[in-house]
Amino acid sequence: MILELADFRIQAGQNTAFEEAITRAAQTILSKAKGFQGYKINRCLENPERYLLQVFWDTLEDHTVGFRQSEAFTQWRAVIGPFFNGAPVVEHFDLVAKSA
Amino acid sequence: MILELADFRIQAGQNTAFEEAITRAAQTILSKAKGFQGYKINRCLENPERYLLQVFWDTLEDHTVGFRQSEAFTQWRAVIGPFFNGAPVVEHFDLVAKSA
């Protein structure tokens, strides 16, 4: 399993609308992608215009090729892109350890 | 519940030793702190000297006051601090939404 971590900054005053939009898009678009296992959306306490999206994928390519090159990605970015304040930062991670 | 996200850069060539040290310290020190719920340690694919530690706490103060001001924090940093390449970046997050 691979963790995708997307770090978003959004425009001020848009928190409620952004949270509704990204949650709906995660449920209706992202969750139908091949290799999708789950997601979490977190809001930063120190900077309330910063959000982290974690997406769990079967493989790296399920995200970088399968999803990114699909029509679903265009739909996904059409929903969340208008809220962005700057380009998102997206990286991928392996799990090293976790609590039982 | 609050998510603490700690972003670490370590010195080159220390991956195995760091992973063993932080996993052991998470199990033996961090997991005994008041308000601790769980942890995950992830390694970045794009930059293998970068790690993310996620710690789930009952409240923000369980981390920022209870743990940070305890003798256990001194022990924790004594174990993982020698691996650092630069100061860690630590922020806190609320959960907005997640998959079922």
Backbone of each chain as ProteinMPNN parsed JSONL, in Angstrom:
{"seq_chain_A": "MILELADFRIQAGQNTAFEEAITRAAQTILSKAKGFQGYKINRCLENPERYLLQVFWDTLEDHTVGFRQSEAFTQWRAVIGPFFNGAPVVEHFDLVAKSA", "coords_chain_A": {"N_chain_A": [[0.834, -1.203, 0.0], [0.397, 2.258, -0.72], [0.804, 5.55, 0.44], [-0.619, 8.502, -0.598], [0.068, 11.876, -0.158], [-1.412, 14.91, -0.131], [-1.002, 18.329, -0.062], [-2.746, 21.109, 0.586], [-3.351, 24.584, 0.093], [-5.933, 26.838, 0.66], [-8.169, 29.46, -0.484], [-8.918, 32.255, 1.636], [-11.703, 32.185, 3.869], [-13.182, 30.236, 2.652], [-13.583, 27.788, 3.824], [-15.822, 26.12, 4.671], [-17.239, 25.653, 2.282], [-15.202, 24.483, 0.738], [-14.641, 22.162, 2.236], [-17.049, 20.759, 2.056], [-17.113, 20.367, -0.713], [-14.741, 18.891, -1.336], [-15.099, 16.611, 0.205], [-17.405, 15.519, -0.894], [-16.494, 15.07, -3.503], [-14.457, 13.254, -3.001], [-15.922, 11.085, -2.144], [-17.543, 10.52, -4.355], [-16.011, 10.548, -6.702], [-13.131, 10.087, -6.385], [-13.153, 7.739, -4.819], [-13.976, 5.807, -6.549], [-11.909, 5.119, -8.146], [-9.531, 2.883, -9.681], [-7.684, 0.761, -7.564], [-7.941, 2.377, -5.354], [-8.031, 2.7, -1.841], [-8.798, 4.099, 0.435], [-9.446, 7.25, 2.202], [-8.435, 10.272, 3.971], [-9.233, 13.468, 5.23], [-7.739, 16.277, 6.561], [-7.664, 19.254, 8.554], [-5.519, 21.981, 9.201], [-4.563, 23.097, 12.408], [-2.84, 25.2, 13.112], [-2.764, 26.701, 10.815], [-5.503, 27.469, 9.341], [-6.202, 27.56, 6.687], [-4.916, 25.587, 5.448], [-4.904, 22.279, 4.26], [-4.651, 18.727, 4.554], [-4.774, 15.996, 2.441], [-5.018, 12.598, 2.618], [-4.555, 9.774, 0.704], [-5.023, 6.369, 0.248], [-3.544, 3.924, -1.69], [-3.432, 0.968, -3.766], [-1.09, 0.644, -5.347], [1.707, 2.745, -6.36], [1.457, 3.505, -9.026], [-1.253, 3.282, -9.47], [-2.168, 5.709, -8.554], [-0.439, 7.677, -9.845], [-0.447, 7.113, -12.565], [-2.836, 5.599, -13.327], [-5.032, 7.035, -12.021], [-4.313, 9.777, -12.332], [-4.156, 10.122, -15.076], [-6.689, 9.828, -15.94], [-10.11, 10.533, -16.94], [-11.586, 10.946, -14.683], [-9.823, 12.263, -12.978], [-9.68, 14.799, -14.107], [-12.295, 15.656, -13.593], [-12.247, 15.626, -10.785], [-10.262, 17.589, -10.189], [-11.568, 19.766, -11.274], [-13.551, 20.201, -9.427], [-12.198, 20.718, -6.939], [-10.051, 22.366, -7.551], [-10.717, 25.186, -7.998], [-10.719, 26.263, -5.426], [-8.108, 26.454, -4.597], [-5.2, 28.087, -3.3], [-2.503, 28.686, -4.66], [-0.261, 26.119, -5.928], [-0.946, 22.683, -5.277], [0.988, 20.491, -3.153], [2.192, 17.366, -3.724], [3.064, 14.214, -2.548], [4.43, 10.886, -2.069], [4.306, 7.982, 0.066], [5.758, 5.238, 1.836], [4.671, 2.85, 4.274], [6.29, 2.567, 7.351], [6.066, 1.763, 10.05], [3.47, 1.125, 12.484], [1.154, 1.655, 15.209], [-0.347, -1.036, 17.044]], "CA_chain_A": [[0.0, 0.0, 0.0], [1.103, 3.532, -0.844], [0.088, 6.737, 0.902], [-0.472, 9.795, -1.287], [-0.209, 13.001, 0.735], [-1.592, 16.146, -0.893], [-0.97, 19.462, 0.868], [-3.489, 22.167, -0.101], [-3.702, 25.876, 0.695], [-7.129, 27.351, -0.006], [-8.445, 30.882, -0.306], [-9.523, 32.599, 2.919], [-13.156, 32.284, 3.957], [-13.822, 29.201, 1.828], [-13.433, 26.498, 4.489], [-17.011, 25.274, 4.666], [-17.514, 25.249, 0.893], [-14.152, 23.553, 0.308], [-14.79, 20.874, 2.935], [-18.186, 20.059, 1.441], [-16.782, 19.995, -2.093], [-13.731, 17.83, -1.409], [-15.663, 15.387, 0.776], [-18.32, 14.955, -1.895], [-15.691, 14.573, -4.633], [-13.746, 12.047, -2.554], [-16.881, 9.978, -2.078], [-18.199, 10.202, -5.627], [-15.059, 10.441, -7.819], [-11.879, 9.44, -5.966], [-13.355, 6.4, -4.258], [-14.282, 4.844, -7.621], [-10.692, 4.873, -8.931], [-8.884, 1.572, -9.53], [-6.593, 0.748, -6.598], [-8.278, 3.227, -4.198], [-8.348, 1.943, -0.616], [-9.441, 4.937, 1.451], [-8.927, 8.615, 2.284], [-8.675, 11.112, 5.145], [-9.022, 14.897, 5.008], [-7.454, 16.959, 7.822], [-7.461, 20.721, 8.514], [-4.422, 22.372, 10.093], [-4.946, 24.015, 13.489], [-1.967, 26.378, 13.103], [-3.07, 27.458, 9.59], [-6.795, 26.886, 8.96], [-6.373, 27.499, 5.228], [-4.112, 24.457, 4.969], [-5.528, 20.962, 4.41], [-3.948, 17.543, 4.066], [-5.566, 14.862, 1.966], [-4.31, 11.325, 2.528], [-5.253, 8.751, -0.073], [-4.342, 5.082, 0.298], [-3.652, 3.257, -2.987], [-2.764, -0.335, -3.854], [0.26, 0.855, -5.877], [2.024, 4.121, -6.763], [0.967, 3.75, -10.387], [-2.706, 3.481, -9.421], [-2.37, 7.154, -8.449], [0.308, 8.551, -10.758], [-0.81, 6.798, -13.945], [-4.247, 5.23, -13.474], [-5.963, 8.112, -11.675], [-3.89, 11.076, -12.856], [-4.37, 10.206, -16.52], [-8.083, 9.467, -16.231], [-11.125, 11.58, -16.999], [-12.006, 11.203, -13.298], [-8.922, 13.268, -12.392], [-10.128, 16.1, -14.623], [-13.498, 15.994, -12.831], [-11.801, 15.865, -9.401], [-9.608, 18.888, -10.116], [-12.555, 20.803, -11.579], [-14.295, 20.467, -8.186], [-11.399, 21.271, -5.838], [-9.061, 23.339, -8.038], [-11.09, 26.6, -7.83], [-10.482, 26.716, -4.047], [-6.68, 26.477, -4.279], [-4.376, 29.294, -3.242], [-1.194, 28.106, -4.955], [-0.278, 24.735, -6.412], [-0.82, 21.668, -4.232], [2.224, 19.7, -3.08], [1.766, 15.964, -3.629], [4.157, 13.25, -2.416], [4.006, 9.511, -1.79], [5.006, 7.425, 1.217], [5.639, 3.854, 2.296], [4.481, 2.702, 5.72], [7.425, 1.945, 8.039], [5.563, 1.109, 11.262], [2.316, 1.764, 13.11], [0.716, 1.025, 16.446], [-1.21, -2.207, 16.84]], "C_chain_A": [[0.869, 1.253, 0.0], [0.196, 4.644, -0.311], [0.418, 7.904, -0.021], [-0.81, 10.885, -0.276], [-0.246, 14.274, -0.102], [-1.808, 17.281, 0.095], [-1.557, 20.661, 0.126], [-3.513, 23.441, 0.738], [-4.901, 26.414, -0.063], [-7.298, 28.836, 0.279], [-9.21, 31.132, 0.997], [-11.042, 32.643, 2.817], [-13.909, 31.189, 3.219], [-13.859, 27.834, 2.52], [-14.649, 25.597, 4.359], [-17.31, 24.761, 3.266], [-16.471, 24.25, 0.4], [-14.33, 22.181, 0.954], [-15.951, 20.07, 2.366], [-17.814, 19.542, 0.055], [-15.803, 18.826, -2.135], [-14.266, 16.52, -0.824], [-16.601, 14.719, -0.228], [-17.529, 14.358, -3.065], [-14.907, 13.32, -4.24], [-14.691, 10.847, -2.578], [-17.394, 9.558, -3.452], [-17.228, 9.986, -6.779], [-13.849, 9.604, -7.397], [-12.098, 7.988, -5.564], [-13.706, 5.357, -5.316], [-13.043, 4.497, -8.441], [-10.145, 3.475, -8.654], [-7.741, 1.692, -8.518], [-6.832, 1.629, -5.383], [-8.621, 2.356, -2.995], [-9.067, 2.79, 0.429], [-8.842, 6.33, 1.445], [-9.195, 9.21, 3.655], [-8.421, 12.55, 4.73], [-8.851, 15.554, 6.372], [-7.225, 18.445, 7.591], [-6.439, 21.108, 9.572], [-4.9, 23.357, 11.154], [-4.14, 25.306, 13.432], [-2.228, 27.275, 11.887], [-4.349, 26.89, 8.982], [-7.069, 26.912, 7.464], [-5.532, 26.382, 4.606], [-4.837, 23.14, 5.269], [-4.554, 19.886, 3.941], [-4.976, 16.516, 3.638], [-4.644, 13.661, 1.93], [-5.17, 10.372, 1.708], [-4.402, 7.488, -0.059], [-4.644, 4.328, -0.997], [-2.976, 1.891, -2.918], [-1.314, -0.162, -4.294], [0.446, 2.333, -6.218], [1.397, 4.447, -8.109], [-0.557, 3.888, -10.425], [-3.025, 4.977, -9.285], [-1.756, 7.901, -9.629], [-0.05, 8.319, -12.222], [-2.319, 6.596, -14.051], [-5.192, 6.387, -13.202], [-5.594, 9.42, -12.372], [-4.182, 11.229, -14.353], [-5.809, 9.879, -16.922], [-8.961, 10.713, -16.333], [-11.596, 11.932, -15.582], [-11.122, 12.251, -12.638], [-9.305, 14.671, -12.854], [-11.367, 16.577, -13.852], [-13.14, 16.402, -11.393], [-11.18, 17.252, -9.268], [-10.558, 20.033, -10.461], [-13.352, 21.17, -10.331], [-13.428, 21.195, -7.165], [-10.437, 22.375, -6.276], [-9.441, 24.795, -7.803], [-10.865, 27.137, -6.415], [-9.008, 26.97, -3.753], [-6.112, 27.891, -4.238], [-2.938, 28.82, -3.42], [-1.324, 26.649, -5.352], [-0.186, 23.765, -5.234], [0.549, 20.979, -4.288], [1.809, 18.255, -2.824], [2.999, 15.069, -3.566], [3.583, 11.908, -1.997], [4.896, 8.891, -0.72], [4.728, 5.927, 1.364], [5.369, 3.863, 3.796], [5.694, 1.983, 6.302], [6.936, 1.162, 9.247], [4.305, 1.824, 11.714], [1.942, 1.002, 14.359], [-0.264, -0.091, 16.126], [-2.669, -1.797, 16.787]], "O_chain_A": [[1.925, 1.301, 0.63], [-1.006, 4.672, -0.576], [1.584, 8.254, -0.203], [-1.848, 10.828, 0.384], [0.754, 14.667, -0.703], [-2.672, 17.212, 0.968], [-0.965, 21.169, -0.826], [-3.678, 23.382, 1.957], [-4.894, 26.446, -1.293], [-6.653, 29.392, 1.168], [-10.042, 30.322, 1.406], [-11.597, 33.082, 1.81], [-15.139, 31.209, 3.166], [-14.137, 26.825, 1.871], [-14.522, 24.433, 3.977], [-17.6, 23.579, 3.08], [-16.812, 23.281, -0.279], [-14.186, 21.156, 0.289], [-15.856, 18.853, 2.209], [-18.156, 18.416, -0.307], [-16.009, 17.872, -2.886], [-13.923, 15.441, -1.307], [-16.585, 13.498, -0.388], [-17.854, 13.276, -3.554], [-14.717, 12.424, -5.063], [-14.314, 9.746, -2.978], [-17.65, 8.377, -3.688], [-17.573, 9.307, -7.746], [-13.577, 8.552, -7.974], [-11.315, 7.111, -5.931], [-13.735, 4.161, -5.024], [-13.118, 3.661, -9.342], [-10.274, 2.951, -7.548], [-6.927, 2.611, -8.602], [-6.013, 1.636, -4.464], [-9.393, 1.404, -3.102], [-9.855, 2.269, 1.219], [-7.844, 6.576, 0.767], [-10.05, 8.738, 4.404], [-7.498, 12.823, 3.963], [-9.71, 15.413, 7.243], [-6.667, 18.85, 6.571], [-6.488, 20.623, 10.702], [-5.566, 24.341, 10.834], [-4.679, 26.387, 13.671], [-1.943, 28.472, 11.927], [-4.297, 25.941, 8.199], [-8.064, 26.346, 7.011], [-5.455, 26.257, 3.384], [-5.318, 22.919, 6.381], [-3.74, 20.112, 3.046], [-5.919, 16.208, 4.367], [-3.598, 13.699, 1.282], [-6.356, 10.189, 1.983], [-3.201, 7.537, -0.323], [-5.8, 4.115, -1.364], [-2.065, 1.678, -2.118], [-0.409, -0.745, -3.698], [-0.525, 3.078, -6.349], [0.867, 5.54, -8.306], [-1.094, 4.541, -11.32], [-4.02, 5.457, -9.827], [-2.436, 8.654, -10.326], [0.038, 9.241, -13.033], [-3.001, 7.325, -14.771], [-6.051, 6.702, -14.026], [-6.458, 10.092, -12.935], [-4.425, 12.336, -14.833], [-6.104, 9.679, -18.1], [-8.595, 11.794, -15.872], [-11.96, 13.076, -15.312], [-11.602, 13.045, -11.829], [-9.256, 15.621, -12.072], [-11.474, 17.753, -13.503], [-13.659, 17.383, -10.861], [-11.52, 18.005, -8.356], [-10.37, 21.154, -9.989], [-13.784, 22.314, -10.185], [-13.867, 22.187, -6.582], [-10.051, 23.221, -5.47], [-8.573, 25.588, -7.437], [-10.824, 28.353, -6.225], [-8.682, 27.631, -2.766], [-6.488, 28.761, -5.024], [-2.235, 28.581, -2.438], [-2.362, 26.023, -5.139], [0.572, 24.004, -4.294], [1.176, 20.902, -5.345], [1.153, 17.958, -1.826], [3.876, 15.152, -4.426], [2.416, 11.8, -1.623], [6.077, 9.221, -0.606], [3.642, 5.431, 1.064], [5.79, 4.778, 4.504], [6.086, 0.923, 5.815], [7.346, 0.019, 9.451], [4.089, 2.988, 11.375], [2.351, -0.142, 14.553], [-0.919, -0.092, 15.084], [-3.543, -2.647, 16.621]]}, "seq_chain_B": "MILELADFRIQAGQNTAFEEAITRAAQTILSKAKGFQGYKINRCLENPERYLLQVFWDTLEDHTVGFRQSEAFTQWRAVIGPFFNGAPVVEHFDLVAKSA", "coords_chain_B": {"N_chain_B": [[-10.386, 14.03, 18.742], [-6.972, 14.613, 17.933], [-4.616, 15.099, 15.364], [-1.188, 14.905, 15.374], [1.365, 15.956, 13.275], [4.543, 15.237, 12.388], [7.368, 16.224, 10.671], [10.215, 14.956, 9.467], [13.629, 15.308, 8.512], [16.33, 13.229, 7.887], [19.81, 12.307, 8.4], [21.832, 11.253, 5.625], [22.058, 7.795, 4.712], [21.268, 6.682, 7.087], [18.897, 5.342, 7.323], [17.959, 2.677, 8.096], [18.84, 2.42, 10.761], [17.582, 4.655, 11.908], [14.865, 4.036, 11.504], [14.573, 1.741, 13.071], [15.15, 2.844, 15.578], [13.208, 4.905, 15.964], [10.845, 3.471, 15.817], [11.095, 1.731, 17.978], [11.216, 3.607, 20.054], [8.733, 4.81, 19.775], [7.082, 2.73, 20.513], [7.905, 2.191, 23.131], [8.148, 4.579, 24.576], [6.603, 6.865, 23.58], [4.042, 5.693, 23.351], [3.212, 5.368, 25.919], [2.391, 7.759, 26.87], [0.078, 10.08, 28.374], [-3.128, 10.337, 26.952], [-2.349, 9.441, 24.474], [-3.192, 7.855, 21.433], [-2.42, 6.425, 19.153], [-0.012, 5.693, 16.502], [1.683, 6.365, 13.343], [4.343, 5.727, 11.128], [5.826, 6.978, 8.278], [7.75, 6.725, 5.258], [9.147, 8.856, 2.786], [8.733, 8.454, -0.687], [9.725, 10.048, -2.787], [11.753, 11.453, -1.563], [13.894, 9.859, 0.216], [15.079, 10.451, 2.629], [13.306, 11.728, 4.113], [10.81, 11.638, 6.572], [7.513, 11.049, 7.84], [5.865, 11.36, 10.849], [2.934, 10.402, 12.308], [0.911, 11.122, 15.012], [-1.736, 10.266, 17.062], [-3.774, 11.932, 19.281], [-5.717, 12.391, 22.306], [-6.328, 15.08, 22.989], [-5.175, 18.383, 21.972], [-3.551, 19.507, 23.954], [-2.626, 17.296, 25.3], [-0.465, 16.555, 23.753], [1.041, 19.025, 23.394], [1.432, 20.109, 25.901], [1.236, 18.085, 27.999], [2.865, 15.855, 26.999], [5.098, 17.143, 25.782], [6.235, 18.579, 27.867], [7.173, 16.691, 29.546], [9.351, 14.3, 31.208], [9.512, 12.08, 29.611], [9.473, 13.118, 27.024], [12.007, 14.239, 26.796], [13.522, 11.9, 26.834], [12.56, 10.675, 24.499], [13.363, 12.502, 22.465], [16.092, 12.267, 22.831], [16.592, 9.812, 21.739], [15.731, 9.989, 18.995], [16.602, 12.45, 18.064], [19.46, 12.606, 17.396], [19.552, 11.669, 14.78], [18.512, 13.62, 13.138], [18.455, 15.892, 10.373], [18.452, 18.957, 10.342], [15.822, 20.99, 11.83], [12.855, 19.43, 13.054], [9.537, 19.754, 11.63], [6.557, 20.477, 13.112], [3.11, 20.087, 13.247], [-0.448, 20.429, 13.874], [-3.642, 18.814, 13.434], [-7.135, 18.748, 12.714], [-9.631, 16.242, 12.106], [-11.471, 16.223, 9.157], [-12.977, 14.675, 7.339], [-13.398, 11.214, 6.442], [-12.98, 8.072, 4.672], [-15.38, 5.409, 4.838]], "CA_chain_B": [[-9.04, 13.521, 18.482], [-6.069, 15.531, 17.236], [-3.47, 14.505, 14.677], [0.115, 15.586, 15.331], [2.16, 15.53, 12.118], [5.941, 15.658, 12.525], [8.037, 16.062, 9.376], [11.638, 14.812, 9.801], [14.694, 14.985, 7.555], [17.438, 12.597, 8.607], [21.097, 12.265, 7.708], [21.929, 10.205, 4.605], [22.637, 6.504, 5.081], [20.852, 6.298, 8.441], [17.491, 4.916, 7.29], [17.651, 1.476, 8.875], [19.041, 2.716, 12.188], [16.534, 5.585, 12.33], [13.572, 3.334, 11.549], [14.579, 0.886, 14.268], [15.154, 3.683, 16.786], [11.942, 5.625, 16.174], [9.8, 2.478, 16.075], [11.258, 1.269, 19.365], [10.866, 4.714, 20.953], [7.277, 4.994, 19.709], [6.444, 1.642, 21.266], [8.279, 2.127, 24.545], [8.07, 5.894, 25.251], [5.453, 7.645, 23.11], [2.76, 5.007, 23.544], [2.824, 5.402, 27.34], [1.996, 9.123, 27.244], [-1.351, 10.319, 28.616], [-3.848, 10.847, 25.791], [-1.86, 8.803, 23.243], [-4.136, 6.886, 20.843], [-1.784, 5.579, 18.149], [0.97, 6.375, 15.649], [2.125, 5.794, 12.07], [5.593, 6.287, 10.606], [5.906, 6.8, 6.82], [8.968, 7.2, 4.575], [8.798, 9.485, 1.515], [9.313, 7.815, -1.872], [10.445, 11.04, -3.59], [12.927, 11.874, -0.783], [13.971, 8.778, 1.226], [15.571, 10.94, 3.926], [12.192, 12.43, 4.757], [9.826, 10.785, 7.246], [6.381, 11.655, 8.541], [5.315, 10.662, 12.011], [1.594, 10.822, 12.714], [0.521, 10.67, 16.35], [-3.126, 10.592, 17.373], [-3.896, 12.291, 20.703], [-7.072, 12.762, 22.742], [-6.462, 16.537, 22.895], [-3.955, 19.103, 21.593], [-2.713, 19.727, 25.131], [-1.936, 16.05, 25.647], [0.837, 16.612, 23.093], [1.843, 20.248, 23.519], [1.741, 20.357, 27.314], [1.475, 16.848, 28.74], [4.029, 15.09, 26.528], [6.253, 18.001, 25.503], [6.858, 19.057, 29.103], [7.463, 15.537, 30.403], [10.657, 13.647, 31.116], [9.43, 11.142, 28.481], [9.833, 13.829, 25.789], [13.474, 14.327, 26.795], [14.005, 10.563, 26.44], [12.17, 10.487, 23.094], [14.248, 13.306, 21.611], [17.459, 11.743, 22.945], [16.679, 8.654, 20.839], [15.567, 10.293, 17.564], [17.256, 13.715, 17.721], [20.768, 12.484, 16.743], [19.411, 11.347, 13.351], [17.913, 14.73, 12.389], [19.198, 16.81, 9.516], [17.573, 20.127, 10.416], [14.783, 20.919, 12.857], [11.571, 18.882, 12.592], [8.382, 20.648, 11.523], [5.46, 19.79, 13.797], [1.836, 20.801, 13.212], [-1.595, 19.661, 14.399], [-4.751, 18.787, 12.495], [-8.454, 18.166, 12.993], [-10.171, 15.413, 11.037], [-12.645, 16.791, 8.478], [-13.765, 13.57, 6.781], [-12.625, 10.049, 6.01], [-13.772, 7.012, 4.064], [-16.026, 4.517, 5.815]], "C_chain_B": [[-8.258, 14.514, 17.63], [-4.953, 14.717, 16.595], [-2.273, 15.428, 14.824], [0.859, 15.044, 14.12], [3.558, 16.116, 12.269], [6.683, 15.248, 11.268], [9.547, 16.108, 9.656], [12.486, 14.656, 8.547], [15.845, 14.385, 8.343], [18.71, 12.624, 7.757], [21.146, 11.065, 6.755], [22.555, 8.937, 5.17], [22.182, 5.972, 6.425], [19.445, 5.696, 8.47], [17.176, 3.741, 8.205], [17.764, 1.751, 10.37], [17.95, 3.652, 12.704], [15.195, 4.87, 12.467], [13.485, 2.413, 12.769], [14.437, 1.731, 15.533], [13.793, 4.332, 17.023], [10.803, 4.643, 16.45], [9.875, 1.987, 17.522], [10.828, 2.369, 20.338], [9.362, 4.992, 20.929], [6.581, 3.953, 20.573], [6.701, 1.734, 22.77], [8.107, 3.45, 25.283], [6.766, 6.606, 24.876], [4.123, 7.0, 23.5], [2.314, 4.97, 25.001], [2.333, 6.773, 27.772], [0.484, 9.207, 27.442], [-1.991, 10.893, 27.352], [-3.392, 10.265, 24.465], [-2.886, 7.796, 22.735], [-3.468, 5.96, 19.838], [-0.784, 6.378, 17.335], [1.128, 5.636, 14.335], [3.424, 6.476, 11.694], [5.662, 5.947, 9.122], [7.202, 7.381, 6.274], [8.59, 7.703, 3.184], [9.486, 8.775, 0.346], [10.173, 8.796, -2.664], [11.711, 11.531, -2.885], [13.083, 10.907, 0.389], [14.582, 9.22, 2.55], [14.498, 11.737, 4.669], [11.207, 11.41, 5.33], [8.693, 11.636, 7.803], [5.996, 10.75, 9.699], [3.942, 11.248, 12.278], [1.334, 10.251, 14.104], [-0.891, 11.167, 16.62], [-3.254, 10.757, 18.892], [-5.359, 12.585, 21.036], [-7.297, 14.266, 22.556], [-5.126, 17.144, 22.464], [-2.998, 19.224, 22.779], [-2.036, 18.445, 25.606], [-0.573, 15.991, 24.974], [1.651, 17.819, 23.541], [2.235, 20.553, 24.961], [2.153, 19.05, 27.999], [2.74, 16.127, 28.307], [5.261, 15.98, 26.405], [6.975, 18.439, 26.78], [7.218, 17.923, 30.045], [8.897, 15.062, 30.227], [10.675, 12.676, 29.934], [9.814, 11.832, 27.168], [11.346, 13.974, 25.677], [14.081, 12.995, 26.345], [13.76, 10.312, 24.945], [13.116, 11.238, 22.161], [15.701, 12.847, 21.696], [17.658, 10.567, 21.994], [16.666, 9.103, 19.376], [16.323, 11.54, 17.125], [18.598, 13.568, 16.996], [20.698, 12.154, 15.248], [19.017, 12.562, 12.509], [18.928, 15.475, 11.54], [18.327, 18.059, 9.393], [16.48, 19.903, 11.452], [13.52, 20.279, 12.296], [10.498, 19.968, 12.5], [7.184, 19.898, 12.092], [4.211, 20.661, 13.749], [0.717, 19.853, 13.651], [-2.794, 19.843, 13.493], [-5.998, 18.195, 13.139], [-8.854, 17.268, 11.833], [-11.428, 16.07, 10.474], [-13.562, 15.678, 7.989], [-12.831, 12.406, 6.494], [-13.561, 9.014, 5.423], [-14.294, 6.078, 5.15], [-15.113, 3.342, 6.134]], "O_chain_B": [[-8.802, 15.162, 16.736], [-4.417, 13.782, 17.191], [-2.334, 16.598, 14.445], [0.977, 13.831, 13.946], [3.736, 17.334, 12.277], [6.641, 14.091, 10.85], [10.088, 17.148, 10.03], [12.098, 13.945, 7.62], [16.286, 14.951, 9.343], [18.678, 12.924, 6.563], [20.582, 10.007, 7.037], [23.463, 8.994, 5.998], [22.652, 4.923, 6.866], [18.862, 5.557, 9.545], [16.235, 3.801, 8.997], [16.893, 1.364, 11.149], [17.448, 3.467, 13.812], [14.473, 5.08, 13.443], [12.441, 2.324, 13.415], [13.693, 1.374, 16.446], [13.28, 4.316, 18.141], [9.898, 4.945, 17.228], [8.857, 1.848, 18.2], [10.156, 2.093, 21.332], [8.784, 5.367, 21.949], [5.616, 4.254, 21.274], [5.836, 1.402, 23.58], [7.935, 3.449, 26.502], [5.938, 6.908, 25.735], [3.193, 7.685, 23.927], [1.181, 4.591, 25.297], [1.904, 6.945, 28.913], [-0.287, 8.512, 26.78], [-1.459, 11.826, 26.751], [-3.986, 10.562, 23.429], [-3.393, 6.979, 23.503], [-3.901, 4.819, 19.678], [-0.712, 7.601, 17.46], [0.771, 4.464, 14.207], [3.586, 7.675, 11.917], [5.569, 4.78, 8.743], [7.693, 8.399, 6.763], [7.808, 7.063, 2.48], [10.691, 8.527, 0.394], [11.235, 8.423, -3.162], [12.647, 11.98, -3.547], [12.474, 11.106, 1.44], [14.602, 8.442, 3.504], [14.757, 12.338, 5.712], [10.823, 10.45, 4.661], [8.891, 12.789, 8.187], [5.826, 9.541, 9.542], [3.802, 12.459, 12.455], [1.513, 9.057, 14.344], [-1.196, 12.344, 16.428], [-2.902, 9.87, 19.67], [-6.14, 12.975, 20.168], [-8.33, 14.681, 22.031], [-4.079, 16.505, 22.573], [-1.787, 19.063, 22.628], [-0.986, 18.501, 26.246], [0.376, 15.447, 25.54], [2.784, 17.685, 24.003], [3.262, 21.187, 25.207], [3.266, 18.925, 28.511], [3.596, 15.818, 29.137], [6.343, 15.616, 26.867], [8.189, 18.644, 26.77], [7.534, 18.158, 31.212], [9.563, 15.376, 29.24], [11.722, 12.465, 29.321], [10.414, 11.205, 26.294], [11.905, 13.847, 24.588], [15.036, 12.971, 25.569], [14.627, 9.809, 24.231], [13.612, 10.676, 21.185], [16.461, 13.016, 20.743], [18.763, 10.347, 21.498], [17.498, 8.65, 18.591], [16.652, 11.681, 15.947], [18.864, 14.327, 16.065], [21.68, 12.34, 14.529], [19.172, 12.537, 11.288], [20.082, 15.663, 11.922], [17.555, 18.192, 8.443], [16.243, 18.779, 11.893], [13.149, 20.564, 11.157], [10.553, 20.972, 13.209], [6.835, 18.818, 11.616], [4.237, 21.823, 14.155], [0.916, 18.645, 13.78], [-2.955, 20.886, 12.86], [-5.936, 17.291, 13.972], [-8.454, 17.512, 10.695], [-12.338, 16.43, 11.221], [-14.774, 15.726, 8.197], [-11.626, 12.589, 6.325], [-14.772, 9.058, 5.638], [-13.72, 5.976, 6.235], [-15.475, 2.48, 6.934]]}, "name": "protein", "num_of_chains": 2, "seq": "MILELADFRIQAGQNTAFEEAITRAAQTILSKAKGFQGYKINRCLENPERYLLQVFWDTLEDHTVGFRQSEAFTQWRAVIGPFFNGAPVVEHFDLVAKSAMILELADFRIQAGQNTAFEEAITRAAQTILSKAKGFQGYKINRCLENPERYLLQVFWDTLEDHTVGFRQSEAFTQWRAVIGPFFNGAPVVEHFDLVAKSA"}
